């Protein structure tokens, strides 16, 4: 097989930035890692996104992990074949995750050059949000065995061009109208009878780190008990505060905003080594398929204009497939929509990715004062928002119009953002970064703000609302659940009544949104009367469904015994609390 190689169609390197220059060949002895992405199991005919929308329409429960892995994971035989081949090329397998369609290998530059029949060079260029960077990239197309062309979708990481940047902004001077995160939550009427208990918020971090000292000082300043915060390494990434202050700001902003509005939620930061295509993809995938922490919400505060990746749309479609996995499993993904207006820092109009994926909740930005709210657009930046050039118009946005400076027209492709929140650095958030209290803003703050709100909603409903977009656009009364932002623009797009490409549907009215979701979410996730929690806690069937959906119970016999055990536990809890069930328990349940 090693002599039967051919050019891989999805590996052609796109030109880097205009200021890119080559510094020569990469050191052959340097270590390098890369990620191979495999296709979904070809034996399952239905596309995953088709099943996602069918389940929502038919009010069926979220997919279990076992069901997803069986129908939409990688084909085990194909995965094993690829694994064995590259192990025989003397690479080391770094992430043998059973649920993932990704394989990360590590070796030397020389091994890569030989195995893929390419040449790795070192390049240098200036990137917005990163400054001058040196990185490796493949000069020639990659070659892989012909037999692999059908089931390898992409090879990522050999080109280390940054594909995303942190999306927070610091004000140029210390402004007067700064809020704390709880004050913003209060303005948006977040539910105050929930804490996010039982929920896990996953944070995607592409560098930087946090310190316990900063977190203790921040939450103490708010008189809030510090939430449970832990870190997970992705590839070679670790929590590394102090090495990159810009990325430290992103990490601590994410933790502090999410933790302040949902202090009962567990927070898990997934640390990738850097912002290249392989690390970003693996961080998202690892968080979605984490069977230890089971995040119910994931917040992403990194992004860049669409088609930034060296692999272009191939990588973005790969990421979108990961977001489809999350939607199928009932995980909500909140993503910052960008800080550079309708152009996203480039010429023309550009949506920010990954906010432009139809399977994430894209979070735009507003300027919030004590008396008003409008589109964020000032000297510090402007909310991202535009029309995708990659993703088709999703069903839930069918029939919408978009208001541009030149007039109104039908929305032709995926429109960004979906929702909004306070993002202007002049009216932003007090946080603590690297020991210093400072104001900060950007749509980076809006993604964890919405993640915290969804944790509160999940806690209140005792379920995972999951993929929210179809519900927000088609099932709720929007003018009751959102503050409709009708003043301002982000460059080429203008705010108007209803959805617009500046602030989406608007900023949240938390309690009203919860009350509306309360009427539809139990049906949407396939709940029956048995699954509705009582005052004493989960019903046996509800608890069992949660265990099965997390992949903790897959055997039917064990499931049957679990129901019996949960029946007994529930009865004991009710006896201890003095809450007797009014319904007569069925004694004819099959054991």
KOLNUNU-105202 format. One line per 4 residues: number of its first residue (from 1); their letters; for each residue x negated, y negated, z negated of C-alpha. Coordinates in steps of 0.5 Angstrom, whole numbers, plus 500, padded with zeros to 3 digits. Example, Ala and Ser with C-alpha at 12.3 -4.5 7.8 and 13.67 -1.06 7.14 Angstrom:
<atoms>
1) AS) 475/509/484; 473/502/486
</atoms>
This chain:
<atoms>
1) XXXX) 500/500/500; 494/495/499; 492/495/506; 499/494/508
5) XXXX) 500/486/506; 503/481/510; 505/473/509; 510/472/503
9) XXXX) 515/467/506; 517/464/500; 509/462/498; 507/457/503
13) XXXX) 505/451/499; 508/444/500; 503/438/501; 502/435/494
17) XXXX) 503/427/492; 500/422/497; 494/421/493; 492/428/492
21) XXXX) 485/430/493; 481/437/493; 476/438/488; 473/444/491
25) XXXX) 474/452/490; 477/454/483; 472/457/479; 473/465/480
29) XXXX) 472/467/473; 477/462/470; 483/466/467; 490/464/471
33) XXXX) 497/467/470; 503/467/475; 510/470/474; 513/474/479
37) XXXX) 521/474/480; 525/480/482; 532/480/486; 538/482/482
41) XXXX) 540/489/482; 542/490/490; 547/496/488; 552/491/485
45) XXXX) 556/488/491; 559/482/487; 555/475/486; 554/473/479
49) XXXX) 557/466/480; 563/469/483; 564/473/477; 563/468/472
53) XXXX) 569/463/475; 573/470/476; 572/471/468; 574/464/467
57) XXXX) 580/464/471; 583/471/469; 581/468/461; 576/474/460
61) XXXX) 571/474/455; 564/473/456; 559/478/459; 555/483/454
65) XXXX) 548/483/455; 548/490/456; 553/489/462; 549/483/465
69) XXXX) 543/487/465; 546/493/468; 550/489/474; 545/483/475
73) XXXX) 538/485/472; 533/487/476; 533/494/479; 529/498/474
77) XXXX) 525/502/480; 523/496/484; 521/493/477; 517/499/476
81) XXXX) 514/499/483; 512/492/482; 509/492/475; 505/499/477
85) XXXX) 502/495/483; 499/489/480; 497/493/474; 493/497/479
89) XXXX) 490/491/482; 487/490/474; 492/484/472; 494/484/465
93) XXXX) 502/484/464; 504/479/459; 511/479/458; 515/486/458
97) XXXX) 521/483/457; 527/488/458; 532/484/460; 528/479/464
101) XXXX) 527/479/472; 520/476/471; 514/479/470; 508/475/468
105) XXXX) 501/477/470; 494/475/468; 487/475/471; 482/471/474
109) XXXX) 482/467/480; 477/472/484; 483/477/482; 488/473/485
113) XXXX) 484/471/491; 483/478/493; 490/481/491; 494/475/495
117) XXXX) 489/474/500; 489/467/499; 484/461/496; 485/457/490
121) XXXX) 483/450/490; 482/445/484; 486/438/486; 487/432/483
125) XXXX) 493/427/483; 497/422/479; 504/424/477; 509/419/474
129) XXXX) 510/421/466; 503/425/466; 498/420/469; 492/423/473
133) XXXX) 492/431/473; 487/436/475; 491/443/477; 490/449/481
137) XXXX) 493/451/488; 493/456/493; 491/453/500; 493/459/504
141) XXXX) 500/463/504; 500/469/499; 500/476/502; 504/482/498
145) XXXX) 506/489/501; 511/489/506; 515/494/502; 516/488/497
149) XXXX) 519/483/501; 526/485/500; 526/485/492; 520/479/490
153) XXXX) 524/473/490; 518/468/488; 511/468/486; 510/462/481
157) XXXX) 504/459/477; 499/460/482; 500/452/484; 500/448/478
161) XXXX) 503/442/480; 507/439/475; 515/440/476; 518/436/471
165) XXXX) 517/430/466; 519/429/459; 525/424/460; 525/419/454
169) XXXX) 524/412/454; 520/407/448; 523/400/448; 517/395/450
173) XXXX) 519/391/443; 523/393/437; 530/392/438; 535/390/433
177) XXXX) 541/395/435; 538/401/434; 542/407/431; 541/413/427
181) XXXX) 543/420/430; 549/421/425; 551/414/426; 551/415/434
185) XXXX) 555/422/432; 560/418/428; 561/413/433; 563/419/438
189) XXXX) 567/422/433; 564/428/432; 567/433/428; 565/432/420
193) XXXX) 568/438/417; 563/443/421; 555/443/421; 554/448/427
197) XXXX) 553/454/422; 552/460/425; 549/457/432; 542/457/435
201) XXXX) 540/451/439; 534/453/443; 530/447/446; 526/448/452
205) XXXX) 519/444/451; 513/444/456; 508/442/451; 507/438/445
209) XXXX) 509/440/438; 512/438/432; 509/438/424; 513/440/418
213) XXXX) 511/433/415; 515/429/420; 521/433/420; 521/433/412
217) XXXX) 520/425/412; 525/424/418; 531/429/415; 529/426/408
221) XXXX) 530/419/410; 537/421/413; 539/424/406; 540/431/410
225) XXXX) 537/438/408; 532/440/414; 535/445/418; 532/451/420
229) XXXX) 526/450/425; 522/455/428; 518/456/435; 517/461/440
233) XXXX) 511/462/444; 512/463/452; 506/465/456; 500/462/453
237) XXXX) 504/456/450; 505/454/442; 507/449/438; 501/444/438
241) XXXX) 502/437/436; 497/432/436; 494/434/443; 499/430/447
245) XXXX) 503/425/444; 507/424/450; 510/431/449; 510/430/442
249) XXXX) 515/425/442; 520/429/446; 519/435/442; 521/431/435
253) XXXX) 526/427/439; 530/434/441; 529/437/434; 531/431/430
257) XXXX) 537/429/434; 540/436/434; 538/437/427; 541/431/425
261) XXXX) 548/432/428; 548/439/427; 544/440/421; 547/447/419
265) XXXX) 545/450/426; 538/454/427; 534/450/432; 529/454/436
269) XXXX) 523/451/440; 521/455/446; 514/452/447; 511/453/454
273) XXXX) 504/451/456; 505/446/461; 510/443/466; 509/448/472
277) XXXX) 514/452/476; 512/458/472; 512/456/465; 519/452/466
281) XXXX) 522/458/469; 520/463/464; 521/458/458; 528/458/460
285) XXXX) 529/465/462; 526/467/455; 531/463/451; 537/465/455
289) XXXX) 535/473/454; 532/472/447; 535/478/443; 532/476/437
293) XXXX) 535/468/436; 541/469/440; 541/461/442; 548/459/444
297) XXXX) 546/452/446; 540/451/450; 538/443/451; 533/441/456
301) XXXX) 530/434/456; 525/435/462; 526/434/469; 524/431/476
305) XXXX) 527/429/483; 530/435/487; 524/438/491; 519/437/487
309) XXXX) 516/444/486; 511/446/491; 516/452/493; 521/447/494
313) XXXX) 528/449/494; 526/457/493; 524/455/485; 530/451/484
317) XXXX) 535/456/486; 531/461/482; 532/457/476; 539/456/478
321) XXXX) 540/464/478; 537/463/471; 543/458/469; 548/463/472
325) XXXX) 545/468/467; 547/463/461; 554/462/464; 555/469/464
329) XXXX) 553/470/457; 557/464/454; 551/460/453; 552/452/454
333) XXXX) 546/449/458; 545/441/456; 540/438/461; 538/430/461
337) XXXX) 540/427/468; 534/422/468; 531/415/467; 530/412/473
341) XXXX) 537/410/476; 540/413/483; 533/414/486; 530/418/480
345) XXXX) 523/414/481; 523/415/489; 525/412/495; 533/413/497
349) XXXX) 538/417/492; 535/423/489; 539/427/483; 534/430/478
353) XXXX) 533/437/477; 535/441/473; 541/437/472; 543/438/479
357) XXXX) 544/445/478; 552/447/478; 551/451/472; 549/446/467
361) XXXX) 552/440/463; 548/434/466; 548/429/461; 547/421/463
365) XXXX) 546/415/459; 550/409/457; 548/403/453; 552/403/446
369) XXXX) 553/397/442; 558/396/436; 563/393/440; 562/396/447
373) XXXX) 559/401/452; 557/401/459; 552/404/464; 545/404/462
377) XXXX) 541/400/467; 536/395/464; 528/393/464; 527/400/460
381) XXXX) 530/404/466; 537/407/468; 541/413/467; 540/418/473
385) XXXX) 545/420/477; 546/422/484; 549/427/489; 545/433/490
389) XXXX) 541/435/496; 540/442/494; 547/445/491; 554/445/494
393) XXXX) 560/442/491; 562/446/486; 569/448/485; 570/444/479
397) XXXX) 568/438/483; 573/439/489; 577/433/491; 573/428/487
401) XXXX) 570/421/490; 564/418/489; 563/410/488; 557/407/491
405) XXXX) 555/400/492; 557/401/500; 564/403/498; 568/410/496
409) XXXX) 567/416/499; 569/424/498; 564/427/494; 560/432/499
413) XXXX) 555/436/494; 554/437/487; 555/430/483; 551/428/477
417) XXXX) 552/427/471; 558/431/468; 558/427/461; 554/421/458
421) XXXX) 552/419/451; 547/413/448; 541/413/452; 538/406/452
425) XXXX) 532/405/448; 535/398/446; 540/401/443; 537/408/442
429) XXXX) 535/412/436; 530/412/430; 526/418/429; 519/420/427
433) XXXX) 514/422/431; 507/423/429; 508/420/422; 511/414/425
437) XXXX) 518/411/425; 520/408/432; 526/407/436; 527/411/442
441) XXXX) 532/413/448; 533/416/455; 537/421/457; 532/426/453
445) XXXX) 536/424/447; 543/425/450; 542/433/452; 540/435/444
449) XXXX) 546/430/442; 551/434/446; 548/440/444; 549/438/437
453) XXXX) 556/437/439; 557/443/442; 554/447/436; 559/443/432
457) XXXX) 565/445/436; 563/453/437; 562/453/429; 569/450/429
461) XXXX) 572/455/434; 568/461/431; 566/462/438; 562/460/444
465) XXXX) 565/455/449; 559/457/454; 560/454/461; 564/448/459
469) XXXX) 564/445/466; 570/448/469; 574/446/463; 572/439/462
473) XXXX) 574/438/470; 580/442/470; 583/444/464; 583/438/459
477) XXXX) 586/431/459; 580/427/460; 582/420/458; 583/423/451
481) XXXX) 577/427/450; 572/422/453; 570/414/453; 571/413/460
485) XXXX) 565/408/462; 567/403/468; 562/398/467; 555/398/470
489) XXXX) 551/401/476; 545/405/476; 542/403/483; 546/405/489
493) XXXX) 552/408/485; 557/404/481; 562/406/475; 569/407/476
497) XXXX) 575/410/472; 574/417/472; 568/421/474; 562/417/477
501) XXXX) 555/418/479; 553/414/473; 556/417/467; 560/423/469
505) XXXX) 567/423/465; 564/419/460; 562/419/453; 565/424/448
509) XXXX) 571/423/443; 568/429/439; 575/431/435; 579/430/441
513) XXXX) 575/434/445; 575/440/440; 582/439/439; 583/440/446
517) XXXX) 578/446/447; 582/449/441; 588/450/445; 584/453/451
521) XXXX) 578/456/449; 581/462/445; 584/464/452; 578/463/456
525) XXXX) 574/467/452; 579/473/452; 581/472/445; 587/476/442
529) XXXX) 591/475/436; 586/480/433; 580/476/435; 583/470/431
533) XXXX) 579/469/425; 582/469/418; 580/464/412; 576/470/410
537) XXXX) 572/470/416; 571/474/422; 577/479/424; 573/486/425
541) XXXX) 575/486/432; 572/479/433; 566/481/429; 565/487/433
545) XXXX) 566/483/440; 560/478/438; 555/484/436; 557/487/443
549) XXXX) 556/481/447; 549/480/443; 547/487/446; 546/489/438
553) XXXX) 552/495/439; 552/498/446; 554/506/444; 562/507/444
557) XXXX) 561/511/438; 557/506/434; 562/501/436; 568/505/433
561) XXXX) 564/506/426; 563/499/426; 570/497/426; 572/502/420
565) XXXX) 566/499/417; 568/492/418; 575/493/416; 573/495/409
569) XXXX) 568/489/409; 574/485/410; 578/488/405; 573/487/400
573) XXXX) 572/480/402; 579/478/401; 580/482/395; 574/478/392
577) XXXX) 577/471/394; 584/473/392; 587/472/400; 591/478/401
581) XXXX) 593/480/408; 600/479/410; 600/484/415; 600/491/414
585) XXXX) 594/495/416; 595/500/421; 593/507/418; 594/511/425
589) XXX) 587/508/428; 583/513/431; 577/514/427
</atoms>
